[in-house]
Amino acid sequence: MVSLVHVELAMGLPLIYNTTSGPVAGKLNVHLVAHTHDDVGWLKTVDQYYSGTNNSIQNVAVHLILDTVVAALQEDPNRKFIYVEQAFFQRWWREQTPRKQNIVKQLVNAGQLEFINGGWCMHDEATTHYIDMIDQTTLGHKYIKDQFGKVPRCGWQIDPFGHSAVQGYLLGAELGFNGMFFARIDYQDKLKRLNESTMEMVWQASRTFGDSAQIFTGAFYDFYYPPDGFNFDFESFDTPIQDDPLLFDFNVQERVEDFVTYAETQASHFRTNHIMWTLGGDFQYQNAHGWFKQLDKFINWVNKDGRVNTFYSTPSIYTDAKFAANESWPLKQDDFFPYADCPHCYWTGYFTSRPALKSYVRLLSNYFMMARQLEFFVRRRSNGPNTDTLWDAVAVSQHHDAVSGTEKQHTANDYALRLSIAFSEAEQLVNLALGCLVERANNSICQHAGISFSQCPLLNLSFCPASESINNFNGSLVVLAYNALGWSRTEYIRIPVNSKFVQVTDSAGVAVPAQLLPVSSITKELRRKYVQGYLGISSGAAPAYWLTFPATIPALGYRTYTVSTSEKKGYTSASTSEVLPQKTAVTVGPSSLKMDFSENGLLSAIIDTDTGTNVSMQASYFYYEGHTGSDGQGVDGAYLFRPTANSASFFNTFANVTIVTGPLVHEVWQEFAPWIYQVNRLYKGKDYAELEYVIGAIPIEDDVGKDVIIRFTSSVGSDTSFYTDSNGRDFIKRIRDYRTDWKLEVNEPVAGNYYPLVFVGFCLCAGELLGMYLTDSKNEFSLLVDRAVGGASLKNGELELMLHRRLVYDDNRGVGEPLNEMVCVGSSCEGLTVQGKLFLHVNPSGKGSRWRRSGGATSLFSFTACFHKLCWLKTGFPSFLWMSNNYNLPENVALIHPAWELDDGHTLLRLAHLYELNEDEELSSKAYVDLKKVFPNRQVQSIEETSLSANQKKSEMKAPLKWKVEGTGEMQQAAQRGGPIDQKDLIVELAPMEEIRTFLLSFR
Amino acid sequence: MVSLVHVELAMGLPLIYNTTSGPVAGKLNVHLVAHTHDDVGWLKTVDQYYSGTNNSIQNVAVHLILDTVVAALQEDPNRKFIYVEQAFFQRWWREQTPRKQNIVKQLVNAGQLEFINGGWCMHDEATTHYIDMIDQTTLGHKYIKDQFGKVPRCGWQIDPFGHSAVQGYLLGAELGFNGMFFARIDYQDKLKRLNESTMEMVWQASRTFGDSAQIFTGAFYDFYYPPDGFNFDFESFDTPIQDDPLLFDFNVQERVEDFVTYAETQASHFRTNHIMWTLGGDFQYQNAHGWFKQLDKFINWVNKDGRVNTFYSTPSIYTDAKFAANESWPLKQDDFFPYADCPHCYWTGYFTSRPALKSYVRLLSNYFMMARQLEFFVRRRSNGPNTDTLWDAVAVSQHHDAVSGTEKQHTANDYALRLSIAFSEAEQLVNLALGCLVERANNSICQHAGISFSQCPLLNLSFCPASESINNFNGSLVVLAYNALGWSRTEYIRIPVNSKFVQVTDSAGVAVPAQLLPVSSITKELRRKYVQGYLGISSGAAPAYWLTFPATIPALGYRTYTVSTSEKKGYTSASTSEVLPQKTAVTVGPSSLKMDFSENGLLSAIIDTDTGTNVSMQASYFYYEGHTGSDGQGVDGAYLFRPTANSASFFNTFANVTIVTGPLVHEVWQEFAPWIYQVNRLYKGKDYAELEYVIGAIPIEDDVGKDVIIRFTSSVGSDTSFYTDSNGRDFIKRIRDYRTDWKLEVNEPVAGNYYPLVFVGFCLCAGELLGMYLTDSKNEFSLLVDRAVGGASLKNGELELMLHRRLVYDDNRGVGEPLNEMVCVGSSCEGLTVQGKLFLHVNPSGKGSRWRRSGGATSLFSFTACFHKLCWLKTGFPSFLWMSNNYNLPENVALIHPAWELDDGHTLLRLAHLYELNEDEELSSKAYVDLKKVFPNRQVQSIEETSLSANQKKSEMKAPLKWKVEGTGEMQQAAQRGGPIDQKDLIVELAPMEEIRTFLLSFR
């Protein structure tokens, strides 16, 4: 070898490098994957990363990456590069000349530039909702399809901090991916996998889909950076190949030796003679030429050496090579949570970090779904307000340093600002659309509406100028409530008013029962501070009352209610509430659901007399003290959860309580600490309790970070297992102090048992959800959350949720800031206060799915309330419903993208079956949706089923690769799927599984 | 303006930038000069800088600069870039394909890539010899001429730490430069110049050349970096233009405003409506694309704004624009030394830093001159040993962080290694050439010689295996002494031998007087340690004696002497010496020159009985303690000299003395401290004293850095003025605590009075050298140094030289290391010991020039001694002389490049007149060189006079631009120049000035 190299060099400069190589049978093949990992916001904002401003924080300008990569690829047709984040690529693309765009198209067509993953960002997997994951992926895939006619072939979730089942089965095969790659798995898991050569596997993340949604999955040998010593980015100090024999420090032999040694060591932990090197990292390739120059040299000299074979490759090429090897792979089920990278370093803090941002993302995701429906009803306009900006903003916020809460504060502010700007545009659209619909201007693009609506985004703070104007001397207000779900339903609307002589009537002028409630002092204080903080204006005097009334709205439709002062004769005033400080044990509840509180002010039981459920239950607040990392190990920080002790501290053994009762709603107001409040709320006719908490500012004057939890201690006879959702879609069984894939060494008995909860939060259920067997326990206990949080069941019968955190140390995972969120009003700043809701349900064993899936879940998707001041008119507007009269979707189907007009004129429709096999006796069955009834006013010209991200026709998608799975113990169950749709009868069939079907429709 | 920008942007992306602009009359024109400053070694070695190895020290790979700049220039024909350092460019050039080379040629022809300065490096100006400056410039210019047919048009000495007169007049107009630019001038000078708009000037650095060698010279407004806020290199955090209106942080207006404001402020300190921005810095443009992208944007948006006009430019274009403005400029004479960048920050330490490296550079520069002569005599071979490597190594070492001593230790080691490797090759060449000449094989390319010579580079350590083999029982040795100067002369040869029965005979067999001297214990100790340290071998037993004898060698020729053991009858043994410890006052000297030593062992007087000069003189060693910078100001370091006190500390008020006498040489050995020794040496027939010092290891156990000086306190009646050389060529009058150009505020009375001395070291002369007037003082006192040192005359009659320094703190000017040179033998390291020589001469006033210029100076260019073991043969070889028999050059002319065969077959000849006008009564006259006698054996076919760097014919050079000079006080003296050479009679005429004439010859 040595002599060969020297012979070559003696032939003289200039050196021309041979980079033409590809896989060679019988040799160890090292696939060189040149890549850059471009966070869509983290230490800097997404635009700062793109444009290179604010470089003192991080020296990054993504436009230079794309500029220089494209130039470097042009230099040598053998060079390859993968690009991932479309949020950046699209910023770049529209700045390019047509000439440059053509060059890029040629590079893409030649396979030199390949889009991998291809979403708008690389979404988080723990704190994201599956609909948002699909949406942001759809956005990216749409551009790739539109501009290049390409579909990404592999998943590339290299950085997210753990990996979800939904990612594995839904954002994998359903997108047409052949492979999925990532870097972060638990260090204990990784050690075992390295020892057993099981770093690469077949992941069947859906037990019911089985192998029909399996995906070849690879965890990297050593993170997603280059092997030690082979990083040639501009800030690296690794030794380049110096192959000019006329200069000092000639080192071809040493560097080739390093390469071969590393490759052979890595290969000893992997199957087949193909291994992958990830040659890149965070924001690398800003000077792509330098990187590729070194890679050219390595390919040339290593292949001349001949012991191993190396070449430019991509994950797709690598996956194909793996498949062609016809090897058997280990099976992996469920997910990869939680993630730990050392014994006391569990990345379970970010499940809760930045709870307000997490809430905002969820709210706007819901709003986005609603706004898209209205946009479809009134026809999309390309100029003027549309939902594109909101699509972008919600997609950006799915990034794994956005909704995850692991970004710097100024970047979090930027995400919120983007969402806020996008909301404002969508709000305009919604107001306009409703005005148009009220004027019956649908079915053509509505440009103006005579009737103008307004909304109250700060309604939760009791701030709503439109409804507050209802005082003793003022006129009427039309409240329009829009129901974005596919089922007619009744929910309570709650608005602030300033008169106790108010009446609510429906659009027929019939009085509707209503109740006035007092506004608590804590609400008033939040209103005062946060309206000033967010809007920069004074909130004025707090309103006198909350007015609440039930509204019953058809599916995909609205109904209006009129709220007017009722001093005049004949008006039926709203009921008032009775307010009493509590002294003794008490039972509340206007309907069959009752809550018992003991004399110390704490919850003691929940009883549903309808179902005969009676569960003893305590609910109290605790906090964990954050570890400082003084022992050189984990720090309680934005990423990590590490309490100093394995037990949490009580705030108080009692609560100060106020009882509010009336005909429609009972409330129990609890004060656990001067900065922890909770309202327990039971509505007439509702079988669940609503728990509204206010937490903050968490005191840290003692320089101790605090993770605040609520803990429910119940008589539900659970064992060590409990269930958490995966991105709001599947349920995953969790077992305390246990992992399916390896024998867990328990180092963090609290943090290591925390799991992410997203939507259908949490369940302590007796028996397996899949109905394999039943225990002797009688009851189930379920919780829904309104945003992503972390939670655990640390004792049998117990559930805890981490609701807020305020920390004082950075946890050394890159963000470089302690997670200490502040809100400033003028120059006065204090820790963030968080307001949120939980929904609590108890039922006999096996009966909870229906509530979790269809019933209670709808509470989380509240009506959109819009307001129109009527002045002297007395009645509201006629109601509206999009679908055929009285048509509802089947209870087990959700219209997750009910109708979404894309910029190419197609309408995207996504339907999801909501039940897993055997989850519910009745609803885990096939469901049918009649599209003629969904679109009664528009005639479907054609309908085409597509991949999940709508970037390829289902009929033209290649069948997923059939990977051989080791062993025979796991039966591959034939997946049930709905049949093809008939273009004439337009009935969509959905199988009782996690199936989501996506269609592109054209209307006549 | 604001609205214009917005209109433009509203037209949509992609943005195409208009970069076509050029100078516009009537507007402020901002010349954007994109450049990179690439140190030819500093924190890393030259090859490490080139190849990007050792990047943890500094993140630099120069090949990426050239790669990416060339790519960026291709992207837009309006873009321009200047490149300076040919040492890097040539490394890059030979690695390029012919295709890429053609692209570069096109860029050069189009003026997009312009070579500026164009030497091999950007040489230091304080510590370099003018011959080396010319040589390294010639090397770079030669490549530029050969490859591109171009000649650089401007000087660009942006980084050197002060600027010399030789640079100003010789390396300026004589190279055909129109302008000269740099960044570093004294902060007091700069303040005044900014206030008076005299940053740009006409520099007439030669008083005798006057305006015939003047050059337009600009000092930069704010260093050579970009204006504050406009640095867009990859490691800068300055805010780029963000002009995408769809992204956040759009900032076109603010950035344009910043640009205009800065430009207008700068313009208020400069004349004409043209200003220059230096857009680049140390090793910038590794990702040139990013830089140019921002510059494109600025040109586009600033010109759209319209208040100022900006465009891509170069120093040449800028100079032309300045000239076209027909403005008058202030006159600048003399030089820019010393340089201070703050009140206690005088860059006068580097005049002495790394004295051993400075010596090595000087030695090999001399050796290079000699080797080139021999190479010419035996014809150059392109393969096999030649002087190319030495040319490169000596050129590299002229860099302003090389011989200056301001590089990191490992880089200093690299320079030494390069010199050593190059020396080895040249040594082979010399040995071979002498063998060939001895065999009379000249005039055809000599490939082999039967007679092999060896040399003894460590002769100063008494290490010479060839001569040490002369012991009582061994045969004879031929000593060949080569005289590279143009005059026949007699010098003493000194070699170690191991027999006291030795005889020296000339080539005719005639005995030559010789003297044996004892080898001092300090020499033996140095030999023991440093032979081991440098060669890694044991030096063996120290030799018994030094043998010295006078050799008389013709100009450009050699003569051989035979040294043989003389036990046999009829031999005349060398004389032995008498060795006595001194107890009382004593006078020594074998000839008319006598030195008086007092009973305390110190020098008390020097008397030359021939000239009747009697000068009272003390010479002692002192040291300055280095300032730690504890006051937040200057630190005594590699660059800066800053003593803690304004007085130096004595080592001792007496010296231990040993007297050695004999017929040929008298020596007085002095020990001033256990680590400071000096030998005072007076040779028979020589009118100067040789002072050989050994200093080191300087103790720093007390954590105090020390600057060691020798101070001569004499009765010479000087005033505050004294004379130092400029790069070994001119003399510059210095006046203590005074600057010609501004009223000096004296903050550092010691460091601020230090000046660089290079060769013809130093002179305390009564009266102006130019003979304007005489004082009543009787005597002159001159010192020659064997390497660059710093020195001062802090009191009348006093001279001091800083000979060695060992420091403990870094002085915050970038090198990041304290200057603490160590030498290791095995694992044992100690501070560096330095051995060197001074030559001391006294004479009646006005008579010293001849010694300094012609006489004593030759001592510094010692004979090259080569050795051939004769075994039993008894006689040497015939002598050789190149020039016509008995032809010597005129005493006032030096053959500085006597004959140098270039790789294109041409022979380069450079002749220099050695005397300034009026310097010597007799020798400051026109001189004539008869080339027929210089080349008696080769027939000159053609001769062409060229520019100094031989890159353009004198006849085709444009006349220097005639700049208007402010005021009329300074008479522009018509410069005397030698007339054109006649192709037939071949007599070169040289005027009595600094004139150096360069010719390219072809021989038949």
Interface residues (C-beta under 8 A of the other chain):
Chain A: L13 P14 L15 I16 T45 D47 Q48 Y50 S51 G52 T53 N54 N55 S56 N59 A61 L64 D67 T68 A71 R91 R94 E95 Q96 T97 K100 F234 E235 S236 F237 D238 T239 P240 Q242 D244 L246 L247 F248 D249 N251 Q286 N287 H289 G290 K293 D414
Chain B: L13 P14 L15 I16 T45 D47 Q48 Y50 S51 G52 T53 N54 N55 S56 N59 A61 H63 L64 D67 T68 A71 R91 R94 E95 Q96 T97 K100 F234 E235 S236 F237 D238 T239 P240 Q242 D244 L246 L247 F248 D249 N251 Q286 N287 H289 G290 K293 D414
